[in-house]
Amino acid sequence: MRDYGSLWVRRIVERANTRVGSPILSGVLTLGWIPVATALGILVLERNRVSADFVTTQLLVSSIIFFGPYQAYKYDKCVLPQFFSGIEAIVAEESTEEFERVRRSSLEGFRSRHAPAVFVWTVVVVSVLPLNHDYFATQGIAPGEISYVLMVVFLINFGVLSGLGLFSGWITVQSIRQVSTLELTLQPFHRDGLGGLSPIGRLASWTALLIANGSLAIPFSIEIISTPGGIFMIYSGISIYVSVIAFSFVYPLWAIYRETQSIRRERLQHYREKIESLKAEIQSTEDPDLEDVVLRLRIEKLRGRHRQYQRLRLYPASVRAATKFAVSVVLPVFFSFLRLFTPLVG
C-alpha cells in the first residue's frame, strides 16, 4: 500500500503501542486519561459544591474521549485505508488514475488538513464555559480556581478529539461521493452479494459508529445551560453533531445507490438488446442446426446475467448496521430532550 503518512494521534498511539502491545490501552495511557483525570480532579476540589447531575454527565463525556484516541487511530489506520483497498477491485481501468487521486486526497486530507475544522469546533466547545458561567459558578468552577483550569483542559481535550471524529465524517462523505462518480464495474457474482459495494457500507457504518458515542455528551450539554448565549451555542453544537453523523451515514449510501442504479440500468438494457438480437438471428434461420443451439445457449447465459443484475442489492449497508447506528444516536438524543422538557410537564 502506498504511504500517505499518518495522523498525529495514530503516531502517538503507535509509539506507545510498541511497549504496551494494545492500541486501545495505548490510546488511554497517552491521551485518553486526560478527561477522566480532570473530571476527577474537579470532583475532589469542589466535592462540597458539585451536584450529582454534573458529576454523572461529566463522567459520561469523559467516557467518550477515554477511547477517542483509539477511535482516531482505527479510522486512520484501518477504516479509511481498507475502504480504498476494498473498493479498488470494482474501479474500471480507465478510472484508475482518478481513483488514486481520490485516495491520496482523502487520506492526506484527514491526516494533514483537519486543523482548521478541529480548531473551530474546539472553540465552540470551550465557549460553553464562559457562556454558561452562572451554572459553572454554582459548581465551584470559576475564574481563578484550579477547577476552572481543569475544566478548560477537559473541554480542549474533548474539542480536539471529538473534532477529529466529526472531521472523519466529512472525509467519509467526500470519499464515497468522489468514488461514486468514477467508472465502476459491478460484479453481480461477487461474494458480498452487493456487486463488490460492501466496502462503502462498511466505511459509512464504521464512521457513524465510531463517532456516535458522542451523543453521550448531550446530557452534559443540556445540564450546563444557564444563559441565552449558552442555549444558542449548545443547541448549535448538538445540531452540527447530529447532522454530521446522519449525513455521514445516509448521504454516502444514497449517492452510491444513485450512481450504481444508473450502471445497472445500462447493463440490463445491454443484455436485453443482446438477447433480442440473438432471438432475431435465430428466427431468421429457416432450419435449426448446431449454430442455433449455440445461439440459444448464449441467450440463456445472457438471461442469467440479466437476472443477477436485477437481483443485485445496491444499498451497501445491512439492516443490522443501520439499526445499530439509529439506536446509538437517536436514543441518547431522545432521552436527553425528554429529560429537558420533563420539568415543564411536571
C-alpha positions as a Markdown table, in Angstrom:
| # | Residue | x | y | z |
|---|---|---|---|---|
| 1 | Met | 0.0 | 0.0 | 0.0 |
| 2 | Arg | 1.2 | 3.5 | -0.8 |
| 3 | Asp | 2.5 | 5.6 | 2.1 |
| 4 | Tyr | 0.5 | 8.8 | 2.7 |
| 5 | Gly | 1.8 | 9.5 | 6.1 |
| 6 | Ser | -0.3 | 9.1 | 9.3 |
| 7 | Leu | -2.4 | 11.1 | 11.7 |
| 8 | Trp | -0.6 | 12.6 | 14.7 |
| 9 | Val | -2.9 | 10.8 | 17.1 |
| 10 | Arg | -2.1 | 7.5 | 15.4 |
| 11 | Arg | 1.7 | 8.2 | 15.7 |
| 12 | Ile | 1.3 | 8.8 | 19.4 |
| 13 | Val | -0.7 | 5.6 | 19.9 |
| 14 | Glu | 1.7 | 3.5 | 17.8 |
| 15 | Arg | 4.7 | 4.8 | 19.6 |
| 16 | Ala | 3.2 | 3.7 | 22.9 |
| 17 | Asn | 1.9 | 0.5 | 21.4 |
| 18 | Thr | 5.4 | -0.7 | 20.9 |
| 19 | Arg | 5.7 | -1.1 | 24.6 |
| 20 | Val | 2.1 | -1.7 | 25.7 |
| 21 | Gly | 1.0 | -4.1 | 22.9 |
| 22 | Ser | -2.6 | -2.9 | 22.8 |
| 23 | Pro | -3.7 | 0.1 | 20.7 |
| 24 | Ile | -6.8 | 0.6 | 22.9 |
| 25 | Leu | -4.7 | 0.7 | 26.1 |
| 26 | Ser | -2.1 | 2.8 | 24.3 |
| 27 | Gly | -4.7 | 5.4 | 23.5 |
| 28 | Val | -5.9 | 5.5 | 27.0 |
| 29 | Leu | -2.4 | 5.9 | 28.5 |
| 30 | Thr | -1.4 | 8.6 | 26.1 |
| 31 | Leu | -4.4 | 10.9 | 25.6 |
| 32 | Gly | -7.5 | 9.1 | 26.9 |
| 33 | Trp | -6.7 | 9.6 | 30.6 |
| 34 | Ile | -6.8 | 13.4 | 30.4 |
| 35 | Pro | -10.6 | 13.9 | 30.6 |
| 36 | Val | -11.1 | 11.3 | 33.3 |
| 37 | Ala | -8.3 | 12.8 | 35.4 |
| 38 | Thr | -9.5 | 16.4 | 35.0 |
| 39 | Ala | -13.1 | 15.3 | 35.8 |
| 40 | Leu | -12.0 | 13.5 | 39.0 |
| 41 | Gly | -9.8 | 16.5 | 39.9 |
| 42 | Ile | -12.8 | 18.8 | 39.7 |
| 43 | Leu | -14.8 | 16.4 | 41.8 |
| 44 | Val | -12.2 | 16.3 | 44.5 |
| 45 | Leu | -11.6 | 20.0 | 44.6 |
| 46 | Glu | -15.2 | 21.0 | 44.5 |
| 47 | Arg | -16.7 | 18.0 | 46.3 |
| 48 | Asn | -18.8 | 20.1 | 48.5 |
| 49 | Arg | -20.4 | 22.1 | 45.7 |
| 50 | Val | -20.7 | 19.9 | 42.6 |
| 51 | Ser | -24.1 | 18.3 | 42.0 |
| 52 | Ala | -24.7 | 14.7 | 41.3 |
| 53 | Asp | -26.1 | 15.5 | 37.9 |
| 54 | Phe | -22.9 | 17.4 | 37.0 |
| 55 | Val | -20.7 | 14.6 | 38.1 |
| 56 | Thr | -22.7 | 12.0 | 36.2 |
| 57 | Thr | -23.0 | 13.9 | 33.0 |
| 58 | Gln | -19.3 | 14.9 | 33.0 |
| 59 | Leu | -18.2 | 11.3 | 33.5 |
| 60 | Leu | -20.4 | 10.4 | 30.5 |
| 61 | Val | -18.5 | 12.9 | 28.4 |
| 62 | Ser | -15.2 | 11.6 | 29.8 |
| 63 | Ser | -16.1 | 8.1 | 28.7 |
| 64 | Ile | -16.4 | 9.4 | 25.1 |
| 65 | Ile | -12.8 | 10.7 | 24.9 |
| 66 | Phe | -11.4 | 7.9 | 27.1 |
| 67 | Phe | -11.4 | 5.8 | 23.9 |
| 68 | Gly | -11.2 | 8.7 | 21.5 |
| 69 | Pro | -7.5 | 8.3 | 20.6 |
| 70 | Tyr | -8.1 | 4.7 | 19.7 |
| 71 | Gln | -11.0 | 5.6 | 17.5 |
| 72 | Ala | -8.9 | 8.2 | 15.6 |
| 73 | Tyr | -6.2 | 5.6 | 15.3 |
| 74 | Lys | -8.5 | 3.0 | 14.0 |
| 75 | Tyr | -10.1 | 5.3 | 11.4 |
| 76 | Asp | -6.7 | 6.4 | 10.1 |
| 77 | Lys | -5.0 | 3.0 | 10.2 |
| 78 | Cys | -7.8 | 0.6 | 9.2 |
| 79 | Val | -11.3 | 2.0 | 8.4 |
| 80 | Leu | -10.4 | 4.6 | 5.7 |
| 81 | Pro | -7.4 | 2.7 | 4.0 |
| 82 | Gln | -9.4 | -0.5 | 3.9 |
| 83 | Phe | -12.2 | 1.2 | 2.2 |
| 84 | Phe | -10.0 | 2.2 | -0.7 |
| 85 | Ser | -8.3 | -1.2 | -0.8 |
| 86 | Gly | -11.6 | -2.9 | -1.0 |
| 87 | Ile | -13.4 | -0.7 | -3.5 |
| 88 | Glu | -10.4 | -0.7 | -5.8 |
| 89 | Ala | -11.4 | -4.1 | -7.2 |
| 90 | Ile | -14.5 | -2.7 | -8.9 |
| 91 | Val | -13.0 | 0.5 | -10.2 |
| 92 | Ala | -12.7 | 0.4 | -14.0 |
| 93 | Glu | -9.3 | 0.5 | -15.5 |
| 94 | Glu | -10.0 | 3.9 | -17.2 |
| 95 | Ser | -10.7 | 5.4 | -13.8 |
| 96 | Thr | -7.6 | 4.1 | -12.0 |
| 97 | Glu | -5.6 | 7.3 | -12.2 |
| 98 | Glu | -8.5 | 9.4 | -10.9 |
| 99 | Phe | -9.1 | 6.8 | -8.2 |
| 100 | Glu | -5.6 | 7.1 | -6.9 |
| 101 | Arg | -6.0 | 10.9 | -6.8 |
| 102 | Val | -9.2 | 10.5 | -4.7 |
| 103 | Arg | -7.4 | 8.0 | -2.4 |
| 104 | Arg | -4.5 | 10.4 | -1.9 |
| 105 | Ser | -6.7 | 13.4 | -1.4 |
| 106 | Ser | -8.8 | 11.6 | 1.3 |
| 107 | Leu | -6.0 | 10.1 | 3.3 |
| 108 | Glu | -3.9 | 13.2 | 3.2 |
| 109 | Gly | -6.9 | 15.4 | 3.8 |
| 110 | Phe | -7.8 | 13.6 | 7.1 |
| 111 | Arg | -4.2 | 13.5 | 8.2 |
| 112 | Ser | -3.0 | 17.0 | 7.4 |
| 113 | Arg | -5.9 | 19.3 | 6.6 |
| 114 | His | -8.1 | 18.8 | 9.7 |
| 115 | Ala | -6.6 | 21.6 | 11.8 |
| 116 | Pro | -9.0 | 24.5 | 10.8 |
| 117 | Ala | -12.2 | 22.4 | 11.3 |
| 118 | Val | -10.9 | 21.0 | 14.6 |
| 119 | Phe | -9.9 | 24.4 | 15.8 |
| 120 | Val | -13.3 | 26.0 | 15.1 |
| 121 | Trp | -15.1 | 23.1 | 16.8 |
| 122 | Thr | -12.8 | 23.3 | 19.8 |
| 123 | Val | -13.5 | 27.0 | 20.1 |
| 124 | Val | -17.2 | 26.2 | 20.1 |
| 125 | Val | -16.8 | 23.6 | 22.8 |
| 126 | Val | -14.6 | 25.7 | 25.1 |
| 127 | Ser | -17.0 | 28.7 | 24.6 |
| 128 | Val | -19.7 | 26.8 | 26.7 |
| 129 | Leu | -17.6 | 27.6 | 29.8 |
| 130 | Pro | -17.8 | 31.4 | 29.7 |
| 131 | Leu | -21.3 | 31.4 | 28.1 |
| 132 | Asn | -22.7 | 29.3 | 30.9 |
| 133 | His | -20.6 | 30.9 | 33.7 |
| 134 | Asp | -23.6 | 31.1 | 36.1 |
| 135 | Tyr | -24.1 | 27.4 | 36.1 |
| 136 | Phe | -20.4 | 26.6 | 36.4 |
| 137 | Ala | -20.0 | 29.1 | 39.3 |
| 138 | Thr | -22.7 | 27.1 | 41.2 |
| 139 | Gln | -20.4 | 24.1 | 40.9 |
| 140 | Gly | -17.4 | 26.0 | 42.2 |
| 141 | Ile | -15.8 | 26.3 | 38.8 |
| 142 | Ala | -15.0 | 30.0 | 38.5 |
| 143 | Pro | -12.1 | 32.0 | 37.0 |
| 144 | Gly | -9.1 | 31.9 | 39.3 |
| 145 | Glu | -9.9 | 28.5 | 40.7 |
| 146 | Ile | -7.8 | 25.4 | 39.8 |
| 147 | Ser | -11.1 | 23.6 | 38.9 |
| 148 | Tyr | -11.6 | 26.3 | 36.2 |
| 149 | Val | -8.2 | 25.5 | 34.7 |
| 150 | Leu | -9.1 | 21.8 | 34.8 |
| 151 | Met | -12.4 | 22.4 | 33.0 |
| 152 | Val | -10.6 | 24.3 | 30.3 |
| 153 | Val | -8.2 | 21.4 | 29.8 |
| 154 | Phe | -11.1 | 19.0 | 29.8 |
| 155 | Leu | -13.0 | 21.0 | 27.2 |
| 156 | Ile | -10.0 | 21.4 | 24.9 |
| 157 | Asn | -9.2 | 17.7 | 25.0 |
| 158 | Phe | -12.8 | 16.9 | 24.2 |
| 159 | Gly | -13.0 | 19.5 | 21.5 |
| 160 | Val | -9.8 | 18.3 | 19.7 |
| 161 | Leu | -10.7 | 14.6 | 19.7 |
| 162 | Ser | -14.4 | 14.9 | 19.0 |
| 163 | Gly | -13.5 | 17.4 | 16.3 |
| 164 | Leu | -11.4 | 14.7 | 14.7 |
| 165 | Gly | -14.3 | 12.4 | 14.9 |
| 166 | Leu | -16.6 | 14.9 | 13.2 |
| 167 | Phe | -14.0 | 15.6 | 10.5 |
| 168 | Ser | -13.8 | 11.9 | 9.8 |
| 169 | Gly | -17.5 | 12.0 | 9.0 |
| 170 | Trp | -16.8 | 14.7 | 6.4 |
| 171 | Ile | -13.9 | 12.7 | 4.9 |
| 172 | Thr | -16.2 | 9.7 | 4.6 |
| 173 | Val | -18.8 | 11.7 | 2.8 |
| 174 | Gln | -16.3 | 13.2 | 0.4 |
| 175 | Ser | -14.5 | 9.9 | -0.2 |
| 176 | Ile | -17.7 | 8.0 | -1.1 |
| 177 | Arg | -19.1 | 10.9 | -3.1 |
| 178 | Gln | -16.0 | 11.1 | -5.2 |
| 179 | Val | -15.7 | 7.3 | -5.7 |
| 180 | Ser | -19.3 | 7.2 | -6.8 |
| 181 | Thr | -18.5 | 9.5 | -9.8 |
| 182 | Leu | -15.9 | 7.1 | -11.1 |
| 183 | Glu | -16.5 | 4.3 | -13.6 |
| 184 | Leu | -17.3 | 1.3 | -11.5 |
| 185 | Thr | -17.6 | -2.3 | -12.7 |
| 186 | Leu | -20.3 | -4.0 | -10.7 |
| 187 | Gln | -19.7 | -7.7 | -10.1 |
| 188 | Pro | -23.1 | -9.5 | -9.8 |
| 189 | Phe | -21.4 | -12.7 | -8.7 |
| 190 | His | -19.3 | -11.1 | -6.0 |
| 191 | Arg | -19.4 | -13.0 | -2.7 |
| 192 | Asp | -20.7 | -10.0 | -0.8 |
| 193 | Gly | -24.0 | -10.1 | -2.7 |
| 194 | Leu | -23.6 | -6.3 | -3.4 |
| 195 | Gly | -21.6 | -6.4 | -6.6 |
| 196 | Gly | -18.5 | -5.5 | -4.7 |
| 197 | Leu | -20.0 | -2.4 | -3.0 |
| 198 | Ser | -19.7 | -3.7 | 0.6 |
| 199 | Pro | -16.6 | -1.5 | 1.4 |
| 200 | Ile | -18.8 | 1.5 | 1.0 |
| 201 | Gly | -21.4 | 0.2 | 3.5 |
| 202 | Arg | -18.6 | -0.7 | 5.9 |
| 203 | Leu | -17.0 | 2.7 | 5.7 |
| 204 | Ala | -20.3 | 4.6 | 6.3 |
| 205 | Ser | -21.3 | 2.2 | 9.2 |
| 206 | Trp | -17.9 | 2.3 | 10.9 |
| 207 | Thr | -17.6 | 6.1 | 10.6 |
| 208 | Ala | -21.1 | 6.6 | 12.1 |
| 209 | Leu | -20.5 | 4.1 | 14.9 |
| 210 | Leu | -17.0 | 5.4 | 15.8 |
| 211 | Ile | -18.4 | 8.9 | 16.5 |
| 212 | Ala | -21.9 | 8.0 | 17.5 |
| 213 | Asn | -20.9 | 7.7 | 21.2 |
| 214 | Gly | -20.5 | 11.5 | 21.1 |
| 215 | Ser | -24.3 | 11.5 | 21.8 |
| 216 | Leu | -23.3 | 10.8 | 25.4 |
| 217 | Ala | -22.2 | 14.4 | 25.7 |
| 218 | Ile | -25.7 | 15.7 | 25.0 |
| 219 | Pro | -26.9 | 15.3 | 28.6 |
| 220 | Phe | -23.9 | 17.3 | 29.9 |
| 221 | Ser | -24.6 | 20.0 | 27.3 |
| 222 | Ile | -28.2 | 20.4 | 28.3 |
| 223 | Glu | -27.3 | 20.2 | 32.0 |
| 224 | Ile | -25.0 | 23.2 | 31.9 |
| 225 | Ile | -27.3 | 25.7 | 30.0 |
| 226 | Ser | -27.8 | 28.8 | 32.0 |
| 227 | Thr | -27.8 | 31.8 | 29.6 |
| 228 | Pro | -29.4 | 32.6 | 26.2 |
| 229 | Gly | -25.9 | 32.6 | 24.7 |
| 230 | Gly | -25.3 | 29.2 | 26.1 |
| 231 | Ile | -28.6 | 27.9 | 24.7 |
| 232 | Phe | -27.7 | 29.1 | 21.2 |
| 233 | Met | -24.1 | 27.7 | 21.3 |
| 234 | Ile | -25.0 | 24.3 | 22.8 |
| 235 | Tyr | -28.0 | 23.7 | 20.6 |
| 236 | Ser | -25.9 | 24.7 | 17.6 |
| 237 | Gly | -23.3 | 22.2 | 18.6 |
| 238 | Ile | -25.8 | 19.5 | 19.1 |
| 239 | Ser | -27.4 | 20.2 | 15.7 |
| 240 | Ile | -24.0 | 20.1 | 14.0 |
| 241 | Tyr | -23.1 | 16.9 | 15.7 |
| 242 | Val | -26.4 | 15.1 | 14.8 |
| 243 | Ser | -26.3 | 16.4 | 11.3 |
| 244 | Val | -22.7 | 15.3 | 10.6 |
| 245 | Ile | -23.4 | 11.8 | 12.0 |
| 246 | Ala | -26.6 | 11.3 | 10.0 |
| 247 | Phe | -25.1 | 12.8 | 6.8 |
| 248 | Ser | -22.0 | 10.7 | 7.1 |
| 249 | Phe | -24.2 | 7.5 | 7.1 |
| 250 | Val | -27.1 | 8.3 | 4.9 |
| 251 | Tyr | -25.7 | 10.5 | 2.1 |
| 252 | Pro | -22.9 | 8.2 | 1.0 |
| 253 | Leu | -25.3 | 5.3 | 0.7 |
| 254 | Trp | -27.8 | 7.4 | -1.2 |
| 255 | Ala | -25.0 | 8.7 | -3.5 |
| 256 | Ile | -23.6 | 5.3 | -4.4 |
| 257 | Tyr | -27.2 | 3.9 | -4.9 |
| 258 | Arg | -28.0 | 6.7 | -7.3 |
| 259 | Glu | -24.8 | 6.1 | -9.4 |
| 260 | Thr | -24.9 | 2.3 | -9.3 |
| 261 | Gln | -28.6 | 2.2 | -10.2 |
| 262 | Ser | -27.7 | 4.1 | -13.4 |
| 263 | Ile | -24.9 | 1.5 | -14.1 |
| 264 | Arg | -27.4 | -1.4 | -13.5 |
| 265 | Arg | -29.9 | 0.1 | -15.9 |
| 266 | Glu | -27.3 | 0.4 | -18.6 |
| 267 | Arg | -26.2 | -3.2 | -18.1 |
| 268 | Leu | -29.8 | -4.5 | -18.1 |
| 269 | Gln | -30.5 | -2.6 | -21.3 |
| 270 | His | -27.3 | -4.0 | -22.8 |
| 271 | Tyr | -28.3 | -7.6 | -22.0 |
| 272 | Arg | -31.9 | -7.1 | -23.3 |
| 273 | Glu | -30.6 | -5.8 | -26.6 |
| 274 | Lys | -28.2 | -8.6 | -27.0 |
| 275 | Ile | -30.9 | -11.2 | -26.2 |
| 276 | Glu | -33.3 | -9.6 | -28.7 |
| 277 | Ser | -30.6 | -9.5 | -31.3 |
| 278 | Leu | -29.8 | -13.2 | -30.8 |
| 279 | Lys | -33.6 | -14.1 | -30.9 |
| 280 | Ala | -33.9 | -12.3 | -34.2 |
| 281 | Glu | -30.9 | -14.1 | -35.6 |
| 282 | Ile | -32.5 | -17.5 | -34.6 |
| 283 | Gln | -35.8 | -16.6 | -36.2 |
| 284 | Ser | -34.1 | -15.6 | -39.5 |
| 285 | Thr | -32.7 | -19.1 | -39.8 |
| 286 | Glu | -35.0 | -21.5 | -41.7 |
| 287 | Asp | -33.6 | -24.8 | -40.5 |
| 288 | Pro | -32.4 | -25.4 | -36.9 |
| 289 | Asp | -28.8 | -26.5 | -36.7 |
| 290 | Leu | -25.8 | -26.5 | -34.4 |
| 291 | Glu | -25.5 | -22.8 | -34.8 |
| 292 | Asp | -29.0 | -22.3 | -33.4 |
| 293 | Val | -28.2 | -24.4 | -30.4 |
| 294 | Val | -25.1 | -22.2 | -29.7 |
| 295 | Leu | -27.2 | -19.1 | -30.0 |
| 296 | Arg | -29.8 | -20.4 | -27.6 |
| 297 | Leu | -27.1 | -21.3 | -25.1 |
| 298 | Arg | -25.8 | -17.7 | -25.4 |
| 299 | Ile | -29.3 | -16.4 | -24.8 |
| 300 | Glu | -29.6 | -18.4 | -21.6 |
| 301 | Lys | -26.2 | -17.2 | -20.4 |
| 302 | Leu | -27.3 | -13.6 | -21.0 |
| 303 | Arg | -30.6 | -14.2 | -19.3 |
| 304 | Gly | -28.7 | -15.5 | -16.3 |
| 305 | Arg | -26.5 | -12.4 | -16.1 |
| 306 | His | -29.6 | -10.2 | -16.6 |
| 307 | Arg | -31.3 | -11.9 | -13.6 |
| 308 | Gln | -28.1 | -11.5 | -11.5 |
| 309 | Tyr | -28.1 | -7.7 | -12.2 |
| 310 | Gln | -31.8 | -7.5 | -11.4 |
| 311 | Arg | -31.3 | -9.2 | -8.0 |
| 312 | Leu | -28.2 | -7.1 | -7.2 |
| 313 | Arg | -28.8 | -5.1 | -4.0 |
| 314 | Leu | -27.5 | -1.6 | -4.4 |
| 315 | Tyr | -27.8 | -0.4 | -0.8 |
| 316 | Pro | -24.4 | -1.3 | 0.5 |
| 317 | Ala | -25.3 | -1.4 | 4.2 |
| 318 | Ser | -27.0 | -4.1 | 6.2 |
| 319 | Val | -30.2 | -3.6 | 8.2 |
| 320 | Arg | -28.3 | -4.5 | 11.3 |
| 321 | Ala | -25.7 | -1.7 | 10.7 |
| 322 | Ala | -28.5 | 0.8 | 10.1 |
| 323 | Thr | -30.3 | -0.3 | 13.3 |
| 324 | Lys | -27.2 | 0.0 | 15.4 |
| 325 | Phe | -26.5 | 3.4 | 14.0 |
| 326 | Ala | -30.0 | 4.6 | 14.7 |
| 327 | Val | -30.1 | 3.3 | 18.2 |
| 328 | Ser | -26.7 | 4.7 | 19.2 |
| 329 | Val | -27.7 | 8.2 | 18.0 |
| 330 | Val | -31.4 | 8.5 | 18.3 |
| 331 | Leu | -32.0 | 7.1 | 21.8 |
| 332 | Pro | -29.5 | 9.3 | 23.7 |
| 333 | Val | -30.8 | 12.4 | 21.9 |
| 334 | Phe | -34.4 | 11.4 | 22.7 |
| 335 | Phe | -33.8 | 10.7 | 26.4 |
| 336 | Ser | -31.8 | 13.9 | 26.7 |
| 337 | Phe | -34.5 | 16.1 | 25.3 |
| 338 | Leu | -37.1 | 14.1 | 27.3 |
| 339 | Arg | -35.2 | 15.0 | 30.5 |
| 340 | Leu | -35.0 | 18.6 | 29.4 |
| 341 | Phe | -38.8 | 19.0 | 29.0 |
| 342 | Thr | -39.8 | 16.8 | 31.9 |
| 343 | Pro | -39.8 | 19.7 | 34.4 |
| 344 | Leu | -42.1 | 21.6 | 32.1 |
| 345 | Val | -44.6 | 18.7 | 32.0 |
| 346 | Gly | -44.4 | 18.2 | 35.8 |
